[in-house]
Amino acid sequence: MKEFNEIIKESRPTLVDFYATWCGPCRHQMPIIEKVKDSCGDRANVIKIDVDKDRELASQYRIQSIPTIIVFKSGEVVWRASGLQSYDKLMSVLSLMSGND
């Protein structure tokens, strides 16, 4: 798998789910993230970052509550939200970001 910084620099959007295994809302978010990943195919990257295992990355992006979802495009943060996010909302954000490259 490519390094995180390489993935987020791609022209296609990258959805990053910052989560923890002990977090109840994160467990509810998990199947939604999987459905988004399945629906997007190769139009977007979808990755998960466990904040307990990658504290440096969580600190770099100032993750203060989880789940936090950040969408990157060409290395830039283009959307960010904390708390449980719906499938429809995430798909809407990704479809806006994955316009014609």
CNS distance restraints for C-alpha pairs under 8 A (distance, minus, plus):
assign (resid   2 and name CA) (resid   6 and name CA) 6.33 0.50 0.50
assign (resid   2 and name CA) (resid   7 and name CA) 6.29 0.50 0.50
assign (resid   3 and name CA) (resid   7 and name CA) 6.38 0.50 0.50
assign (resid   4 and name CA) (resid   8 and name CA) 6.34 0.50 0.50
assign (resid   5 and name CA) (resid   9 and name CA) 6.38 0.50 0.50
assign (resid   5 and name CA) (resid  75 and name CA) 7.58 0.50 0.50
assign (resid   6 and name CA) (resid  10 and name CA) 6.92 0.50 0.50
assign (resid   7 and name CA) (resid  14 and name CA) 7.24 0.50 0.50
assign (resid   7 and name CA) (resid  45 and name CA) 7.67 0.50 0.50
assign (resid   8 and name CA) (resid  13 and name CA) 7.52 0.50 0.50
assign (resid   8 and name CA) (resid  14 and name CA) 5.80 0.50 0.50
assign (resid   8 and name CA) (resid  72 and name CA) 5.71 0.50 0.50
assign (resid   8 and name CA) (resid  73 and name CA) 6.38 0.50 0.50
assign (resid   8 and name CA) (resid  74 and name CA) 6.35 0.50 0.50
assign (resid   8 and name CA) (resid  75 and name CA) 5.01 0.50 0.50
assign (resid   8 and name CA) (resid  76 and name CA) 7.75 0.50 0.50
assign (resid   9 and name CA) (resid  72 and name CA) 7.67 0.50 0.50
assign (resid   9 and name CA) (resid  73 and name CA) 6.47 0.50 0.50
assign (resid   9 and name CA) (resid  74 and name CA) 4.18 0.50 0.50
assign (resid   9 and name CA) (resid  75 and name CA) 3.93 0.50 0.50
assign (resid   9 and name CA) (resid  76 and name CA) 7.57 0.50 0.50
assign (resid  10 and name CA) (resid  14 and name CA) 7.85 0.50 0.50
assign (resid  10 and name CA) (resid  73 and name CA) 6.56 0.50 0.50
assign (resid  10 and name CA) (resid  74 and name CA) 5.06 0.50 0.50
assign (resid  10 and name CA) (resid  75 and name CA) 6.99 0.50 0.50
assign (resid  11 and name CA) (resid  73 and name CA) 5.75 0.50 0.50
assign (resid  11 and name CA) (resid  74 and name CA) 4.81 0.50 0.50
assign (resid  11 and name CA) (resid 101 and name CA) 7.13 0.50 0.50
assign (resid  12 and name CA) (resid  43 and name CA) 6.47 0.50 0.50
assign (resid  12 and name CA) (resid  44 and name CA) 5.54 0.50 0.50
assign (resid  12 and name CA) (resid  45 and name CA) 7.31 0.50 0.50
assign (resid  12 and name CA) (resid  73 and name CA) 6.14 0.50 0.50
assign (resid  12 and name CA) (resid  74 and name CA) 7.31 0.50 0.50
assign (resid  12 and name CA) (resid  97 and name CA) 7.78 0.50 0.50
assign (resid  12 and name CA) (resid  98 and name CA) 6.04 0.50 0.50
assign (resid  12 and name CA) (resid 101 and name CA) 7.80 0.50 0.50
assign (resid  13 and name CA) (resid  43 and name CA) 7.63 0.50 0.50
assign (resid  13 and name CA) (resid  44 and name CA) 5.05 0.50 0.50
assign (resid  13 and name CA) (resid  45 and name CA) 6.30 0.50 0.50
assign (resid  13 and name CA) (resid  71 and name CA) 6.52 0.50 0.50
assign (resid  13 and name CA) (resid  72 and name CA) 5.62 0.50 0.50
assign (resid  13 and name CA) (resid  73 and name CA) 4.61 0.50 0.50
assign (resid  13 and name CA) (resid  74 and name CA) 7.53 0.50 0.50
assign (resid  13 and name CA) (resid  94 and name CA) 6.74 0.50 0.50
assign (resid  13 and name CA) (resid  97 and name CA) 6.19 0.50 0.50
assign (resid  13 and name CA) (resid  98 and name CA) 6.16 0.50 0.50
assign (resid  14 and name CA) (resid  44 and name CA) 5.64 0.50 0.50
assign (resid  14 and name CA) (resid  45 and name CA) 4.41 0.50 0.50
assign (resid  14 and name CA) (resid  46 and name CA) 5.71 0.50 0.50
assign (resid  14 and name CA) (resid  47 and name CA) 7.48 0.50 0.50
assign (resid  14 and name CA) (resid  71 and name CA) 5.44 0.50 0.50
assign (resid  14 and name CA) (resid  72 and name CA) 5.08 0.50 0.50
assign (resid  14 and name CA) (resid  73 and name CA) 6.32 0.50 0.50
assign (resid  15 and name CA) (resid  44 and name CA) 7.39 0.50 0.50
assign (resid  15 and name CA) (resid  45 and name CA) 6.10 0.50 0.50
assign (resid  15 and name CA) (resid  46 and name CA) 4.77 0.50 0.50
assign (resid  15 and name CA) (resid  47 and name CA) 6.32 0.50 0.50
assign (resid  15 and name CA) (resid  69 and name CA) 6.85 0.50 0.50
assign (resid  15 and name CA) (resid  70 and name CA) 5.87 0.50 0.50
assign (resid  15 and name CA) (resid  71 and name CA) 4.40 0.50 0.50
assign (resid  15 and name CA) (resid  72 and name CA) 6.50 0.50 0.50
assign (resid  15 and name CA) (resid  94 and name CA) 7.91 0.50 0.50
assign (resid  16 and name CA) (resid  46 and name CA) 6.03 0.50 0.50
assign (resid  16 and name CA) (resid  47 and name CA) 5.01 0.50 0.50
assign (resid  16 and name CA) (resid  48 and name CA) 5.61 0.50 0.50
assign (resid  16 and name CA) (resid  49 and name CA) 6.98 0.50 0.50
assign (resid  16 and name CA) (resid  69 and name CA) 5.56 0.50 0.50
assign (resid  16 and name CA) (resid  70 and name CA) 5.24 0.50 0.50
assign (resid  16 and name CA) (resid  71 and name CA) 6.15 0.50 0.50
assign (resid  16 and name CA) (resid  72 and name CA) 7.87 0.50 0.50
assign (resid  17 and name CA) (resid  33 and name CA) 7.77 0.50 0.50
assign (resid  17 and name CA) (resid  46 and name CA) 7.81 0.50 0.50
assign (resid  17 and name CA) (resid  47 and name CA) 6.31 0.50 0.50
assign (resid  17 and name CA) (resid  48 and name CA) 4.64 0.50 0.50
assign (resid  17 and name CA) (resid  49 and name CA) 6.04 0.50 0.50
assign (resid  17 and name CA) (resid  67 and name CA) 6.77 0.50 0.50
assign (resid  17 and name CA) (resid  68 and name CA) 6.09 0.50 0.50
assign (resid  17 and name CA) (resid  69 and name CA) 4.63 0.50 0.50
assign (resid  17 and name CA) (resid  70 and name CA) 6.74 0.50 0.50
assign (resid  18 and name CA) (resid  48 and name CA) 6.00 0.50 0.50
assign (resid  18 and name CA) (resid  49 and name CA) 4.81 0.50 0.50
assign (resid  18 and name CA) (resid  50 and name CA) 5.98 0.50 0.50
assign (resid  18 and name CA) (resid  51 and name CA) 6.16 0.50 0.50
assign (resid  18 and name CA) (resid  58 and name CA) 7.45 0.50 0.50
assign (resid  18 and name CA) (resid  63 and name CA) 7.66 0.50 0.50
assign (resid  18 and name CA) (resid  66 and name CA) 6.50 0.50 0.50
assign (resid  18 and name CA) (resid  67 and name CA) 5.63 0.50 0.50
assign (resid  18 and name CA) (resid  68 and name CA) 5.21 0.50 0.50
assign (resid  18 and name CA) (resid  69 and name CA) 6.08 0.50 0.50
assign (resid  19 and name CA) (resid  23 and name CA) 7.26 0.50 0.50
assign (resid  19 and name CA) (resid  26 and name CA) 5.72 0.50 0.50
assign (resid  19 and name CA) (resid  48 and name CA) 7.18 0.50 0.50
assign (resid  19 and name CA) (resid  49 and name CA) 6.22 0.50 0.50
assign (resid  19 and name CA) (resid  50 and name CA) 5.10 0.50 0.50
assign (resid  19 and name CA) (resid  51 and name CA) 5.87 0.50 0.50
assign (resid  19 and name CA) (resid  66 and name CA) 5.57 0.50 0.50
assign (resid  19 and name CA) (resid  67 and name CA) 4.96 0.50 0.50
assign (resid  19 and name CA) (resid  68 and name CA) 6.97 0.50 0.50
assign (resid  20 and name CA) (resid  26 and name CA) 6.64 0.50 0.50
assign (resid  20 and name CA) (resid  50 and name CA) 5.21 0.50 0.50
assign (resid  20 and name CA) (resid  51 and name CA) 5.83 0.50 0.50
assign (resid  20 and name CA) (resid  52 and name CA) 6.42 0.50 0.50
assign (resid  20 and name CA) (resid  66 and name CA) 7.32 0.50 0.50
assign (resid  20 and name CA) (resid  67 and name CA) 7.71 0.50 0.50
assign (resid  21 and name CA) (resid  26 and name CA) 7.31 0.50 0.50
assign (resid  21 and name CA) (resid  27 and name CA) 7.22 0.50 0.50
assign (resid  21 and name CA) (resid  50 and name CA) 7.42 0.50 0.50
assign (resid  23 and name CA) (resid  27 and name CA) 6.44 0.50 0.50
assign (resid  23 and name CA) (resid  66 and name CA) 7.44 0.50 0.50
assign (resid  23 and name CA) (resid  67 and name CA) 7.95 0.50 0.50
assign (resid  24 and name CA) (resid  28 and name CA) 6.60 0.50 0.50
assign (resid  25 and name CA) (resid  29 and name CA) 6.15 0.50 0.50
assign (resid  25 and name CA) (resid  66 and name CA) 7.76 0.50 0.50
assign (resid  25 and name CA) (resid  67 and name CA) 6.81 0.50 0.50
assign (resid  25 and name CA) (resid  83 and name CA) 7.26 0.50 0.50
assign (resid  25 and name CA) (resid  84 and name CA) 6.16 0.50 0.50
assign (resid  26 and name CA) (resid  30 and name CA) 6.19 0.50 0.50
assign (resid  26 and name CA) (resid  66 and name CA) 6.83 0.50 0.50
assign (resid  26 and name CA) (resid  67 and name CA) 5.33 0.50 0.50
assign (resid  26 and name CA) (resid  84 and name CA) 7.34 0.50 0.50
assign (resid  27 and name CA) (resid  31 and name CA) 7.78 0.50 0.50
assign (resid  28 and name CA) (resid  32 and name CA) 7.52 0.50 0.50
assign (resid  28 and name CA) (resid  84 and name CA) 7.54 0.50 0.50
assign (resid  29 and name CA) (resid  33 and name CA) 6.21 0.50 0.50
assign (resid  29 and name CA) (resid  67 and name CA) 7.59 0.50 0.50
assign (resid  29 and name CA) (resid  84 and name CA) 5.98 0.50 0.50
assign (resid  29 and name CA) (resid  85 and name CA) 7.03 0.50 0.50
assign (resid  30 and name CA) (resid  34 and name CA) 6.29 0.50 0.50
assign (resid  31 and name CA) (resid  35 and name CA) 6.14 0.50 0.50
assign (resid  32 and name CA) (resid  36 and name CA) 6.21 0.50 0.50
assign (resid  32 and name CA) (resid  86 and name CA) 7.02 0.50 0.50
assign (resid  32 and name CA) (resid  87 and name CA) 5.64 0.50 0.50
assign (resid  33 and name CA) (resid  37 and name CA) 6.13 0.50 0.50
assign (resid  33 and name CA) (resid  46 and name CA) 7.74 0.50 0.50
assign (resid  33 and name CA) (resid  87 and name CA) 7.50 0.50 0.50
assign (resid  34 and name CA) (resid  38 and name CA) 6.18 0.50 0.50
assign (resid  35 and name CA) (resid  39 and name CA) 6.07 0.50 0.50
assign (resid  35 and name CA) (resid  87 and name CA) 7.51 0.50 0.50
assign (resid  36 and name CA) (resid  40 and name CA) 6.05 0.50 0.50
assign (resid  36 and name CA) (resid  46 and name CA) 7.94 0.50 0.50
assign (resid  36 and name CA) (resid  87 and name CA) 6.54 0.50 0.50
assign (resid  36 and name CA) (resid  90 and name CA) 7.32 0.50 0.50
assign (resid  36 and name CA) (resid  91 and name CA) 6.65 0.50 0.50
assign (resid  37 and name CA) (resid  41 and name CA) 6.33 0.50 0.50
assign (resid  37 and name CA) (resid  44 and name CA) 7.81 0.50 0.50
assign (resid  37 and name CA) (resid  45 and name CA) 7.50 0.50 0.50
assign (resid  37 and name CA) (resid  46 and name CA) 5.71 0.50 0.50
assign (resid  40 and name CA) (resid  44 and name CA) 5.83 0.50 0.50
assign (resid  43 and name CA) (resid  98 and name CA) 6.91 0.50 0.50
assign (resid  44 and name CA) (resid  94 and name CA) 7.39 0.50 0.50
assign (resid  44 and name CA) (resid  98 and name CA) 7.37 0.50 0.50
assign (resid  49 and name CA) (resid  53 and name CA) 7.92 0.50 0.50
assign (resid  49 and name CA) (resid  54 and name CA) 6.92 0.50 0.50
assign (resid  50 and name CA) (resid  54 and name CA) 6.09 0.50 0.50
assign (resid  51 and name CA) (resid  55 and name CA) 5.35 0.50 0.50
assign (resid  51 and name CA) (resid  57 and name CA) 7.68 0.50 0.50
assign (resid  51 and name CA) (resid  58 and name CA) 5.62 0.50 0.50
assign (resid  54 and name CA) (resid  58 and name CA) 6.41 0.50 0.50
assign (resid  55 and name CA) (resid  59 and name CA) 5.99 0.50 0.50
assign (resid  56 and name CA) (resid  60 and name CA) 6.09 0.50 0.50
assign (resid  57 and name CA) (resid  61 and name CA) 6.36 0.50 0.50
assign (resid  58 and name CA) (resid  62 and name CA) 6.03 0.50 0.50
assign (resid  58 and name CA) (resid  63 and name CA) 5.22 0.50 0.50
assign (resid  59 and name CA) (resid  63 and name CA) 6.14 0.50 0.50
assign (resid  63 and name CA) (resid  68 and name CA) 6.86 0.50 0.50
assign (resid  65 and name CA) (resid  82 and name CA) 6.54 0.50 0.50
assign (resid  65 and name CA) (resid  83 and name CA) 7.56 0.50 0.50
assign (resid  66 and name CA) (resid  82 and name CA) 6.30 0.50 0.50
assign (resid  66 and name CA) (resid  83 and name CA) 6.26 0.50 0.50
assign (resid  67 and name CA) (resid  82 and name CA) 5.76 0.50 0.50
assign (resid  67 and name CA) (resid  83 and name CA) 5.26 0.50 0.50
assign (resid  67 and name CA) (resid  84 and name CA) 6.56 0.50 0.50
assign (resid  68 and name CA) (resid  80 and name CA) 7.27 0.50 0.50
assign (resid  68 and name CA) (resid  81 and name CA) 5.70 0.50 0.50
assign (resid  68 and name CA) (resid  82 and name CA) 4.13 0.50 0.50
assign (resid  68 and name CA) (resid  83 and name CA) 6.14 0.50 0.50
assign (resid  69 and name CA) (resid  80 and name CA) 5.69 0.50 0.50
assign (resid  69 and name CA) (resid  81 and name CA) 5.46 0.50 0.50
assign (resid  69 and name CA) (resid  82 and name CA) 6.26 0.50 0.50
assign (resid  70 and name CA) (resid  77 and name CA) 6.79 0.50 0.50
assign (resid  70 and name CA) (resid  78 and name CA) 7.69 0.50 0.50
assign (resid  70 and name CA) (resid  79 and name CA) 5.75 0.50 0.50
assign (resid  70 and name CA) (resid  80 and name CA) 4.37 0.50 0.50
assign (resid  70 and name CA) (resid  81 and name CA) 6.64 0.50 0.50
assign (resid  71 and name CA) (resid  77 and name CA) 5.93 0.50 0.50
assign (resid  71 and name CA) (resid  78 and name CA) 5.74 0.50 0.50
assign (resid  71 and name CA) (resid  79 and name CA) 5.08 0.50 0.50
assign (resid  71 and name CA) (resid  80 and name CA) 6.31 0.50 0.50
assign (resid  71 and name CA) (resid  94 and name CA) 7.86 0.50 0.50
assign (resid  72 and name CA) (resid  76 and name CA) 5.23 0.50 0.50
assign (resid  72 and name CA) (resid  77 and name CA) 4.50 0.50 0.50
assign (resid  72 and name CA) (resid  78 and name CA) 5.54 0.50 0.50
assign (resid  72 and name CA) (resid  79 and name CA) 7.17 0.50 0.50
assign (resid  73 and name CA) (resid  77 and name CA) 6.64 0.50 0.50
assign (resid  73 and name CA) (resid  78 and name CA) 6.54 0.50 0.50
assign (resid  73 and name CA) (resid  97 and name CA) 7.45 0.50 0.50
assign (resid  79 and name CA) (resid  93 and name CA) 7.71 0.50 0.50
assign (resid  81 and name CA) (resid  85 and name CA) 7.90 0.50 0.50
assign (resid  85 and name CA) (resid  89 and name CA) 6.61 0.50 0.50
assign (resid  85 and name CA) (resid  90 and name CA) 6.85 0.50 0.50
assign (resid  86 and name CA) (resid  90 and name CA) 6.33 0.50 0.50
assign (resid  87 and name CA) (resid  91 and name CA) 6.07 0.50 0.50
assign (resid  88 and name CA) (resid  92 and name CA) 6.00 0.50 0.50
assign (resid  89 and name CA) (resid  93 and name CA) 6.28 0.50 0.50
assign (resid  90 and name CA) (resid  94 and name CA) 6.18 0.50 0.50
assign (resid  91 and name CA) (resid  95 and name CA) 5.97 0.50 0.50
assign (resid  92 and name CA) (resid  96 and name CA) 6.28 0.50 0.50
assign (resid  93 and name CA) (resid  97 and name CA) 6.37 0.50 0.50
assign (resid  94 and name CA) (resid  98 and name CA) 6.01 0.50 0.50
assign (resid  95 and name CA) (resid  99 and name CA) 6.77 0.50 0.50
